[in-house]
């Protein structure tokens, strides 16, 4: 009953997905549940969390429609304009959708490295707790200082760092990323996804050992109870198959006690996103 805590769906068009360049032909297409489900089944995954890829409420509703049609989609992380004056009303509207578990903003694309600390953005973050919504932090490593301050400001809000905050695995750089990840992990309200690693490495020439130093840092900093596996499918296909991505995590955690492996592969995601009892999925 494992969970893929981070993947995406889309109906491709060049206008909306302009970030998908010509060198990304493998994902320049529709990516829908029918494409993902065989990968989940083949890798022993029972359910997934569909995460936004566009900053659009229409996409959020699209993901929720897919979730209604597909039992394997256990939760959705959508988008809402957290800087808007009417954000409480929008959150109240979205709170009616059972599978909507949280929100994300593509902060990595913001030119302001302190975007997370803007008063209007923090005002939106302050509204999430009332509706029991989580927040996924999508940033580059250079934006970690702002993220550290954000999570300290909101100790009762549940945050999760996507893709280990995108360290420069290709260059083999550990500092200051390592020190900053240990700092943000001191906030007990913060989790971290073991996702997006292969696309931060050399797409064509990565090796399993490239990721070990980064996995060691986050395991020591967060512990298994605040780590969760995510494939980042279909983006991961730029550098690796679904099986390869899952195997990277499996290979690293295989020597951990079984309970810790279970946390990383599913229980942490169930807890963080407030998913239904996974025992009920057996008959689903």
Secondary structure, 3 states (H helix, E strand, C coil): CEEEEEECCECCCCCCCCCCCHHHHHHCCCECHHHHHHHHHHCCEEEEEEECCCCCHHHHHHHHHHHHHCCCEEEEEECCCCCCCCHHHHHHHHCCCCCEEEEEECHHHCCCCCHHHCHHHHHHHHHHHHHCCEEEECCCHHHHHHHHHHHHHCCCCCEEEHHHHCCCCCCCCCCCHHHHHHHHHCCCCEEEEECCCHHHCCCCCCCCHHHHHHHHHHHHHHCHHHEEECCCECHHHHCCCHHHHHHHHHHHHCCCCHHHHHHHHHHHHHHHHCCCCHHHHHHC
